[in-house]
Structure formats: structure tokens, C-alpha cells
């Protein structure tokens, strides 16, 4: 088939999470929040242990609330937004004064630390690099499109494994503000590679309903990268005209 562009999901399409389990995900977030709080305490503020526990409780409550909201509304509430929300809600002025600079940079730093434990667990699949190399030789435009609450995490991981070179752009729900399967984020990705009016000549390759449904709504060719691990409450795909593959190297048989 004649293909001009491919939009790749990130998790369980290009990369996998080592020894994946829901418990391990949650442990990464718990440890990441502890590191973020330690960073705040190291700044010499009145962020004592009692207040750190209060902050952690509010952060986890807000994170869970906004995650549920994102599933309902398909709007993304980034980790930076959640940190700011909790700061505005409970943090006293002396802590805010201790920021001593750009608030956005400060909040981004906290979010970077929060996701640092998660970043340690993601690694590329065995066939990822070879597949991207071969597609690049065919002059196919490629984009990463990820539902993730922190844009820098996806950028950092691609750069860490020297895969950023292959992509024309990296788009996340954190930065765009909407989540897959909202068709707007797919149209945005297509426009970024100047293929907004050629969706039928582009592939979406992902591992779940949000990828296939969103690609279907804008008229893309659909490839489901079959994942071994099944997450709780995962939505079944109610579309028939997609191709199932076991690893992304199988794309080379179709392109």
C-alpha cells in the first residue's frame, strides 16, 4: 500500500514497561511523589513532614479525580497542572516565595522528578529501532502520539535511546490538551506532517481502543499492535477494519 505517514503510539507500541503490572505503575508514582516532596523540603521551606503528608494526600486525590475526568471528557490534565492546582489549594506563601523564579519552570521540575521513576522502566522493543530505520529510508513521515500527562517524559525517553531522530514531531495529550481518541489530536498530528488532507494515506499504529477509534474517525489506515498485558477496565474495540500485528516490524510487510 502507498503510505506517506505513520502515527505511532508510544507505550506498548514503540516501548514496553518492564515487568508490567498495575501495582508497579502505582509504585512508580508513589516513589516519584516522594522524590518531588524531598526536592521541596531541600529548598529550605517550612515543608515539614506533616505538611508533606498533607500535600501528598491532596495530590493523590486530585490526580485520581482528574484522571477520571480525562477519561470522561477526553481532556488532559497534565502533571504540571495538578501540581499547580495543589499549590494554589494548600501551599502557604513562604513556600511559594521560595520558588525564586519562574513558576512554570519550577512546576515542570517537580513534574520531571515525579515521572523520573516511571522513565526508568520504559525501554524500546527489540524491533523498534530497525523498523524506524527502514521506514525512514522510505521517506515516510513519522510522529509519536501519546496519551501521557507529562510531555517531557516521552521526549526524554526517545532522546535517551537515540530514537528522536526518526520522528518529525512528538505530540502528547499533556501538551495538546486533549486525549486520544478525540479526533482533534489526530488531525493535529496529521497537520504537523503536512498530511491533513491525506489521512487515508497514513497509518495509525497503537495498542488500544483509543488509537484505533481515533484513527478511524479521521480516516486513517488502522494497525493494532497486540499487547500481551491487559489493563483493568480496558475498552473493547468495536471496529472491524483494522489489521492486527504482534510487533511493529510487521508494518514493513505492508508499507
N, C-alpha and C positions, 0 to 999 in steps of 0.2 A: 504494500500500500504506500501511497505517496504521503509522506509525513514531513511537515515543516517545523513543528514544535512539540515538545513534551513537557508537561507539568508533572513534577514528581511530588508526592507526599514525602515527608521526612521519616517519621518513626515507623519502623517495621516495613518500610519500602526500601529506603537507602541505608538506614541504620537499624540496629536492633539493641534492645536494652538487655544487658547481661543478666541471666537467671531471673527473667521477668516474673514478677508477681505483684499483685495489688499491695501487699504488705511491704514489699521492697520500695515501691514508689513512695508510699506514705512515709517510710523511714527516711528516705532521701529528703523529703520536705521537712520532716521534724528536725533532722540534723542541720539542714540548711538554715532553718529559722533560728536555731541555737547559735549558729555562727554569726548570723546577722545581728542578733542581740548582743553577742560578745563584742562585735565591732562597735555597737552603740556605747556599750559600757566603757570601752577602751578610749572613748573620746573625752573622758573626764567629766561626764554629766552626772546628774543625780539619778541616773538609770540604774537603781539598785536591784537586787534580786527579786524583791517583792513586786516592783514596778515592771520588771522584765516578764514575770509570770502573767501579770495583768495584760501587758502588751501582747504576749503570745496567745493568750486566750481570745482576745479581741481579733487578732489577726486570723486565727484559725476559723473563728466564727464567720468573719467577713469573707474569707476565701471560700468556705463552703457555700455561703449564701450566693456569692457572685458566680461561682461555678454552676450552680443550679440555674441561676438566671441566664447564664450564657447558653445553656442547653435549650432553654425555653425560647429565648429571644434571638439567638444566633448573633448576639453582640458579644464582643470580647471585653473582659475586664482584666486588664494587664496586672502583673505583679506590682509594677510601679504604681499603678492606680490604687491597688489595695493598700500598699504601704502608706501612700499619701492619705487615703481615707482614714486609716487608723491613727496616723499622726494628728490629723485635724480633729479627730474624735476625742483622744485621751491624752496626748502628749503635752506636757507643760512647757511654758515659754522658754525656760532656761535650756532645755534640750534643743528646742528649735534654734535658739541663739547660737548654740554650739556648732551648728552646721557650718557657719562661717563661709558662706559662698553660695553657689548656685544650687537651689533646692532640687532641680531636676537631676543634676549630676549626682547629688547626694543620694537621692532615692534610687537612681539607676545602680549606684554602687551597692546599696542594700539588696536590690533585686539580683544583681550579679552574684553576690555572696549566697543568697538564698538558693539559687539554682546551681551552685557550684558542685554540690554533692551529686545532683542528677547528672551533670555533664560528665562526671567520672564514669558513668555506667553505659553511655551510648558509644557504640563502635560500628563502623561500616560492615555491611555484609561482605562476604568473601568476593562476590562477583561485582560489587558496586563500581569499583574503580575501572575495571576492564570494560564494563558496559558503557560507562560515561566516556571513556577514551574512544570507543568505537563509534558512538553516536556523535561525538564531537568531530570525528573525521568525516562524517556525512554532512557536516554543516547544519545540523539540526539545532534549533534554538531550545534552550532548556531553562526551566525555572523550578525552584523549590517553593512549594506552597504548604505551609504548616499551620495547623491549629495549635498554637503554643502561646502562653501568656507572657513570654519574655523573648523579644526579638533577638537579643544578643546571644542567647543560648544557642540558637540554630546557627547564627553566623559564626560563633566561636567554634562549634563542633566541625563545621565544614572547613574552616581555616586550620584547625588543629590537625586534621587528617589530609590537608592539602587537596581538598576537593572543590573549594570555592571557585577555582579557575574555570571549571566546566560550566558554570551557571551564569546566565545573562542577568538574573536577578534572584533575590531571596525575599519572599513575601510571607509574612506571618499575620495571624489574626491579631496579635498584640499591636502591631504597627498599623494595620489597616482598620482595625476596629470592629470587623465582622468575621464570623467564623464560617467555615465550610459546614453545610452545603449551600449557604447563601450564594446565589449566583453572582452577586456583585463582586465578590473577591476573585472568582474565576474570570470574570470579564476584565477585571483589573490586571490579572496575571497575563492574559492574552494581549491586552493593550501594551503591556510593558515590553513585549517582544514583537510588537507591530503586527500582530495576527488577530486583532479584534474582530475582523470580518471573515476570518478563515478558521473558525473553531472546528469545522469538520475535517480540517487537515492537521489537527492537533490531538495528541493523546493525553488523557489524564491517567496516571498510574498511581494507585493508592491501595490501602489495605482495608478500607472500611466503607460503610454506607455513605458517610459524608463526602468522600471523594467521588464515588460513582454517581450519587444523586446530583451533586453539584455539577459535575462534568456533563451529565445527561441533560440538565436544564439549559445549558448553553450550547449543546450540540456537538460535544467533543466525542472522540472515539474512546471507549472505556476499557481499561485494563485493571482487574482486581488482582493484587499481589497477595495470594492466600497466606494468611498468618496462622501459625500453629496455636498460639495462645489466644484464648477467647476471654475478653474482658466482661465483667458483670454489666448487665443491662445494655449489652450491645444490640444495636438495631439491625434487624434482618433487611437485606437488600431486596426491594420489591421491583427491580428492573431486570429484564431478561437479556437484553442485547449487550452483554459485556463479555470479555474474554478473561478467563482465569489463568494466571500463571503462578508458578511456585517461587520464582526468583526473577529479578529484573533483567537478567541476562537473556531470558526468553523473549524479551522485546526485540532482540536482534533478528529473530526469525520472522518478524512482521514488518520491520522497517527497511 
